[in-house]
Every structure is written in structure tokens, then in C-alpha cells.
Amino acid sequence: MTAIKDSVALVTGGQRGIGKAFVEELLARGARKVYATARAPHAVDDPRVEPVPLDVTDADSVTGLAERARDVDLVINNAGVLHPAPLLTGELAQVLATFDTNVYGPLRVARAFAPILAGNGGGALVNIHSILSWMAGSGAYGASKAAFWSLTNSLRLELAAQHTQVVGVHLGFADTDMVADVTAEKIAPAEVARTVLDGVENGENEVLVDEATRTVKAVLSGPVENLVLPSLRS
């Protein structure tokens, strides 16, 4: 398990939505310092928060951040994009961009910060997936989150020797700008942050934030035809 109090954390996509909620909850639990990334970060009033630029699709940007933030012992891979276009008829460029941000992006971050976490005692890597990791109907986004889930499970094994806690997080729709047009029930970002950090401090390897996600996880052993978004069922 990883203690939040006095930790130094990195939150990708940390200046809006769920990422911003993570920054606030980390500070509330006594984190000493939080790097909050954005492609174009803005200044903040709290001296414990250091806004830093990061483009997870740019290897040099990730490497530069790792060189700057060598005191980190908790990494939250939160940055992502949502392009729900169909896999067969949507723009292939959007499919590739989705995977570059949602899969290869967090992998770049994990590779850059793994030795830093090891040098600081192990720490924790938290990867934010989705209920759509397990459900059909959201095109490249769901496919990318499924790949990210698999990546996380492998990283957990590869990082075990250096005592890094790897936490995979699944949740339904959170109330953020990214899904403002979605009419489904949504979870408050603050609730997401509290639930996930409880899991980190309790030593959990997987956090299922809401009841809908727990229900879908429970039926994974059933027919694949059941793993479809309700709005797409015939």
C-alpha cells in the first residue's frame, strides 16, 4: 500500500475534470507536492501544486517531465481523449490518435517514471480505465481502454520486483466536460478521486468506482453478446 501523506504525486491531465479532483484530494490527504500536467498549463494559487506541460503523445515531452520530476512516488495516469467514431467507418486518423493518447501515452509515462518510482522506494502507479474497457459500442475509445487494461495487468507483474503498487481503475461516466453531451447518470469527480485514493491507501490492485462497473465486471464470464452498451441493444 502507498501512503498519500507527505507523498509527491504526478497527475496527468491534472488541471481539469477527474485530474483536477485528484489533485484536490491528494492535497486534502496531505500530499507534500503535486505535479499537475496539461498541454497548456495555467498558474494556480496553491504553492504545493506545480503546473507542468505534458503531451503524452510526445516522447520528448514525457522524458523532459521525468527529468524534472525526479521526486515523484505516486503517478496517476489520467490523461485521455474520447473519439467515439465507429471503428469501420470513422476516420482512421482518430482511431490512431485515440490509441496514441490512451494506450501508448500512459505507457510512455510508465516507462519514464518506473525507474524514478523504484529509486524512491516503489510507490504507486494508478491507471484510469473505464467501464467501456469491457463493453462494445464505443468504437476506438472502448478498444483503447481495453488495451490499456491489459497493459496495466502486465505492468503490475513487471513492476512487482521493484515494489511498485499498480492500481487499475474502472468507472462509468464521470461528470466532466469530456462527456457533457452524454445523458447517462454520472459520478462526481470528487467521488472518483476519494474512492481511488482509498484503494491506493488500502493496497488494492483494482478499484471499481461505481455499482454499474461492479455489475459489468461480474458478468464478464457470461456471453459476450451481453457486453454491449444498453443504448445499442436490439
C-alpha positions in Angstrom: 0.0 0.0 0.0 1.1 3.6 -0.6 0.7 6.4 1.9 -0.6 9.7 0.5 0.5 11.9 3.3 3.9 13.6 2.5 3.9 11.9 -0.9 5.0 13.7 -4.1 2.4 12.9 -6.9 2.1 13.4 -10.6 -1.4 13.6 -12.2 -1.5 13.7 -15.9 -4.4 15.8 -17.2 -4.4 17.3 -13.7 -6.0 20.7 -14.4 -9.5 19.7 -15.3 -12.2 17.1 -14.7 -11.2 14.0 -12.8 -7.5 15.0 -12.8 -8.3 18.3 -11.0 -10.3 16.3 -8.5 -7.3 14.0 -7.9 -5.1 17.0 -7.3 -7.5 18.4 -4.7 -8.0 15.1 -2.9 -4.2 14.4 -2.8 -3.7 17.8 -1.1 -6.6 17.2 1.3 -4.8 13.9 2.3 -1.5 15.6 3.0 0.5 15.2 -0.2 3.6 17.4 0.0 3.7 18.3 -3.7 1.6 17.5 -6.8 2.7 18.0 -10.4 -0.4 18.7 -12.4 0.1 18.4 -16.1 -1.7 19.8 -19.1 -0.8 20.5 -22.7 -1.0 24.2 -21.9 -1.0 24.5 -18.1 -2.2 27.6 -16.2 -0.9 29.0 -13.0 -2.5 28.1 -9.6 -2.5 29.7 -6.2 -1.5 26.7 -4.1 2.3 26.5 -3.8 2.1 22.8 -3.3 0.8 22.4 -6.9 3.3 22.7 -9.7 1.6 23.0 -13.1 3.8 21.4 -15.8 3.4 21.0 -19.6 3.0 17.5 -20.9 1.9 15.9 -24.2 1.7 12.2 -23.6 2.0 11.5 -27.3 5.4 13.2 -27.5 8.2 11.1 -26.2 10.5 14.1 -25.7 7.8 15.8 -23.6 7.4 12.8 -21.3 11.2 12.4 -21.0 11.5 16.1 -20.1 8.9 15.8 -17.4 10.7 12.7 -15.9 13.9 14.7 -15.8 12.2 17.5 -13.9 10.0 15.4 -11.5 12.5 13.0 -10.0 11.0 13.2 -6.6 7.7 11.6 -7.6 6.5 8.5 -5.7 2.9 8.4 -7.0 1.9 8.6 -10.6 -1.7 8.9 -11.8 -2.2 8.2 -15.5 -5.4 10.1 -16.1 -4.9 12.0 -19.4 -7.1 10.7 -22.2 -9.2 11.5 -25.2 -12.7 10.5 -26.3 -13.3 9.9 -30.1 -16.3 7.6 -30.2 -16.4 7.2 -34.0 -17.1 3.7 -35.3 -14.1 1.5 -36.0 -15.0 0.6 -39.5 -16.4 4.0 -40.8 -14.8 6.6 -38.6 -11.6 8.4 -39.5 -8.7 6.1 -39.1 -6.6 9.1 -38.0 -8.9 9.4 -35.0 -8.5 5.7 -34.2 -4.7 6.0 -34.3 -4.8 9.3 -32.2 -7.0 7.6 -29.6 -4.6 4.7 -29.1 -1.6 7.0 -29.1 -3.1 9.1 -26.3 -5.0 6.4 -24.3 -2.6 3.5 -24.6 0.9 4.5 -25.8 0.7 7.7 -23.8 0.4 6.2 -20.4 2.9 3.5 -21.4 5.4 6.3 -22.2 4.7 7.8 -18.8 5.1 4.4 -17.0 8.3 3.6 -18.8 9.8 7.1 -17.9 8.7 7.0 -14.3 9.3 3.4 -13.4 13.0 3.9 -12.5 12.0 7.1 -10.6 9.5 5.2 -8.6 12.0 2.4 -7.9 14.6 4.9 -6.7 12.0 6.5 -4.3 11.0 3.2 -2.7 8.5 1.7 -5.2 5.5 4.0 -4.8 2.4 3.5 -6.9 1.2 3.7 -10.5 -2.5 4.4 -10.9 -4.1 3.9 -14.4 -7.5 5.2 -15.1 -9.5 2.8 -17.4 -13.3 2.7 -17.9 -16.3 0.5 -17.7 -16.1 0.7 -21.5 -12.9 -1.4 -21.3 -15.3 -4.4 -21.1 -18.2 -3.2 -23.3 -18.8 -3.0 -27.0 -20.3 0.1 -28.7 -17.8 3.0 -28.1 -15.5 2.4 -31.0 -11.9 3.3 -30.7 -12.3 4.7 -27.2 -13.5 1.4 -25.7 -11.0 -0.6 -27.6 -8.2 1.7 -26.4 -9.3 1.3 -22.8 -9.4 -2.5 -23.2 -5.9 -2.4 -24.4 -4.9 -0.1 -21.5 -6.5 -2.5 -19.0 -4.4 -5.4 -20.4 -1.3 -3.1 -20.4 -1.9 -2.4 -16.7 -2.2 -6.0 -15.8 1.2 -6.7 -17.4 2.8 -3.7 -15.9 1.7 -5.0 -12.4 3.8 -8.1 -13.0 6.8 -6.3 -14.4 6.9 -3.7 -11.6 6.3 -6.1 -8.8 10.1 -6.7 -8.3 10.6 -3.0 -7.5 7.7 -3.0 -5.1 5.5 -0.6 -7.1 1.8 -0.9 -6.4 -0.1 -0.9 -9.8 -3.7 0.1 -9.5 -6.2 -0.3 -12.4 -9.3 1.9 -12.1 -12.6 1.3 -13.8 -15.6 3.6 -13.7 -18.7 4.7 -15.6 -19.3 8.2 -16.8 -17.9 11.0 -14.6 -19.4 14.4 -14.6 -16.8 16.2 -16.8 -16.6 18.3 -19.9 -15.5 15.2 -21.9 -18.9 13.6 -21.6 -21.0 16.7 -21.2 -23.4 15.5 -24.0 -23.9 12.1 -22.5 -27.3 11.8 -20.8 -26.4 8.7 -18.6 -26.1 9.0 -14.8 -22.7 10.5 -13.9 -20.3 10.3 -10.9 -18.9 13.4 -9.3 -15.2 13.7 -10.0 -14.5 14.2 -6.3 -16.2 10.9 -5.5 -14.0 9.2 -8.1 -10.8 10.7 -6.5 -11.8 9.7 -3.0 -12.7 6.1 -3.9 -9.5 5.6 -5.9 -7.2 7.1 -3.3 -8.9 5.0 -0.6 -8.0 2.0 -2.8 -4.4 3.1 -3.1 -4.0 3.6 0.6 -5.7 0.2 1.3 -3.2 -1.6 -1.0 -5.7 -2.6 -3.7 -4.7 -3.6 -7.2 -8.0 -2.8 -8.8 -10.7 -0.2 -8.0 -14.2 -0.4 -9.3 -15.6 3.0 -8.6 -19.4 2.6 -9.0 -22.1 0.0 -8.9 -22.5 -0.1 -12.7 -18.9 -1.0 -13.1 -19.0 -3.7 -10.5 -22.1 -5.2 -12.2 -20.4 -5.3 -15.6 -17.2 -6.8 -14.1 -19.3 -9.6 -12.6 -20.8 -10.7 -15.9 -17.5 -10.9 -17.8 -17.7 -14.7 -17.6 -21.1 -14.7 -19.4 -21.9 -14.5 -23.1 -20.0 -11.7 -25.0 -23.3 -10.6 -26.5 -24.2 -9.2 -23.1 -21.2 -6.8 -23.1 -22.9 -4.1 -25.1 -23.9 -0.6 -24.2 -27.6 -0.6 -23.2 -28.3 2.1 -25.9 -27.1 -0.3 -28.6 -29.0 -3.4 -27.6 -31.5 -4.6 -30.2 
